Amino acid sequence: MADELDVAVEYVPVSDYAASVRLFGTGDLDVVFYGGLTGVQARLRTEGAAVLAQRDIDERFRSVVIAHRDAGLEPVEDVAGLAELAGSRFTFGSESSTSGRLVPAYFLGQADVDPEADFAGAPGYSGSHDLTIDLVESGSYQAGAVNLQVWEARTEAGTVDTDVVQQIFTTPAYADYHWVGAPGLEERFGGGFTDRLRRALLDVDGSDAEETALLGQYGAEAIVPAWPGDYDRIEQIARTLGLIG
């Protein structure tokens, strides 16, 4: 990005989802790679923020529900089948995770399972997809929700015992992660900078070995256009669940 745009670029790690939204709103971050929910939250709190682009896999992202095989939970083919999770010990990922909490909670609700009332105790919030997998594998929870990308990466790497943990449901597709640019970019870097930034992202298309390696770290093959309307459903679900006022 520094070479393409001729600006200094600094990577700023943040402690959690909420911190990324807060720092973006105060002008301490110029560009953030957000999940669907936090991207919506950031744009609602920061007038003029712009959706820039998304990975190709984010156009049709999915979550999965996994279960310990000793829990007696069987694979289901439709949302209604999630009703069997009532009475189980269940964990989400981060409370603000689109793929680890928001979308799975929505589809559980569609199956008439209230996460706050129908599990065996309050649902857990592990804080990460990897930890959710580990907690289900250990038996601390009987089932949990993770994003498909992490689940597939773990199973392909052999770092989860699929004789112990199984995938029992895959959600319908939804739009998820995306880059969002701050409203002050034009003032700081000149007119047209937001479009230049968007173009720089979209130009990462795997056309050479360096770009292919970079995209591989994101689990993608290309960066593709994204629009605010892509995340309308995420906003609607978040309002339904009371995650956005």
N, C-alpha and C positions, 0 to 999 in steps of 0.2 A: 504493500500500500504506500509506503514511503517513497519508493522508486517511481511508482506509477503516478502519484499525485504531487510529488515534490514537496512533501510536508513531513515534519517529524512525527513519528508514530510511537506512542508508548502504550504497552499493554498494562492494564490496571486490573489486578485480581480483586474480586469482591468476596465477602464472607458468605453471602446467601442471596436468595432471590430478592428479598425486601431491600437489601442494601443496594442492589443494582438499580432498582426503581428510584430509590431515594437519591442516589448520587447522580443519576441521569436528570432528575428533576431540578437539582441544585446547580446543574451546569458543570459538574465535575467529570462527567463522561460525555464524549461526543458521539460515539458509535457503540452500540451494545448488541450482542447476539443473544436475543431473548427467546424464551419459550413462548408459546402462544398466549397464555394467560398473562405473564409478566409484561409481554409486549403490549397487550391491550391496556394493562394497568398503567404502564409508562406513558402511553400516548394520551390516555384520559387525563393524567396528571400534568402532562407537559404539552401545552398547546403549541401546535406547529411542528411537532415531531413527525418524521417521515418514515414510512415503511420503505426499505431499500431493496431487499432481495431475500431469497430463501434458498436452501439446498433443494436439489431435485427430489430428495426423499421426503421433504416437508410438505409437498403438495398433497400427499396421501399418506400421512403418518398414522401409526396404529399403536395401541397399547395392548398388553396381554395380561391375563390373570394366570398366575402360577399357583400350584398347590403341592404340599407335601403328600407323597403317595399314601402315607399311612392315615391321612385325614379322611379317606373315603369319598373324596370329591371327584366326580367323573367329568371328563371333557364335555362341553356343551357347544351346540352349534348356533344358538341364537341368544339374543339378549334375555329372553324370558327364562332361559336355563340358569341364569345367574341367581335365581331364587334359592338354589341349593346352598349358596354361601351363607344364608341366614343361620345364625348360631355358631359360626366358625370364629376362630381367632384370626383376625385379618389386619394387615398393615398396608398403608399407602407409603409413598416416598416422602418427599417434602410436601408440606401443606400447600405451597404455592406452585407445585409442579403441575403442568398441563397434562402430561402423559402418565404421571405417577399418582395423581390425585383427582384433578378436575374431571377429566373424561371418564375414568373408571367409576368415580362416584356418581356421575350422571347416569351411566348405563345401569349401575346397581339400582338407582332410583327408578329407572324404567322397568326394572324387574320387581318393583315394590320392596326393595331391601333398603332400609334406612340405615346408613352407616353409623349414625349416632345412637341407634336404638336396637338394631337387630343382630349385631354381632355378639359374640361371647365376651363382653367387656367392651370398653371404648376401643376404637380402631387405633393402631399404632401409626406413627409418622416417622419412618426410619431416617429421613433426611437425604437418602440417595437411592438410586435404582440398584446399585451393586449391593448395598447393605440390605435392601429388601430381599433380594435373592438369597443372601447369606442367612438372614433370619428365618426365612421359610425353610431353607435347607437344614438348618440346625433344629427345626421343630419349635422354635420360639413362637412362631405364628404358623397356622395351618395353611394360610393362603395370603397372597399379596398382589399388588399391581405394579407393573414395571413397563417401560417403553420397549417396543419390539426390537429396536436397534441394539439396546444394551443386552437384552435376553439372547438375541442371535449371536452377538459378539462373544458373550460368555460361553454359550454352548459350543460355538465353533472353536474357541480357545481351550475347551475342556476344563474350564475352571468352575463348573457347576456339575454336580452329579445328577444326571438325568434319570438314574435309577431311583433317586430319592425325590427329585422335584420334577414335576411335569407341567407343561402348558395346557391349560384347560379351556381358555377362551381368548379369542382375538377380536378386538373392537372393530366396528366400522371405521373407515378412514376419516381423518380430519386434518386441517392445516395446523402446523405447529411452529417450530423454531423459525426465526427470521431476524434479519439485521434491521435496526432502527437508528436513524440519524437524528441528532439534536436540532432544535430550531435555530440555533445561533451559528450554524456552520457558514451560512452565506456572509454574515457580517464579519466573521473571523478570517475566512479564507477566500472571500471574493464571490461575486455573483456567479451562479452556475455550478458552485462547488458540489452541491448535493447531487446534481445529475452526473457530475464527473465521478463522484464516489460510487454512485449506483453502477455506472458503466464499468468502473474498475472491478467491482465485485462480479458483475455479469461476464466480464472478460475472462474470468478464471473458469475455463471450460475443459481443462484436461488436455489441451492441445500440445503440451510438452511434458517431459518427465517430471519437472519440478511441480507443475500444476497438478498433475495426476497424484503425486505424493501428498501435496497439500490437501487436496480434496479427500484423499484416502483417510487422512486424520479426522476429517469431519464425517466419514462414512458415506460420502457422496461421490457422484461422478460429474456433477456440474452445479453451478449456481444459476438460478433461474429467477425470472421476475416474480414479484409479490405485490399485492395490493391490499389496502386497508380492509376492503370488503371480504378478503379471504378469511378474516378472523372474526367476522360478525357472529358466527355460530359459537365461537369460543366465548365471546362477550355475553351472548344470550344465556349460555349454560352457567357462566360465572354469576350472572345476576340471579338466575334461578336458585343457585346454591348459596347465595348470600355472600359471595366472595368479592363482589363489586356492588357498591351501594346504588 
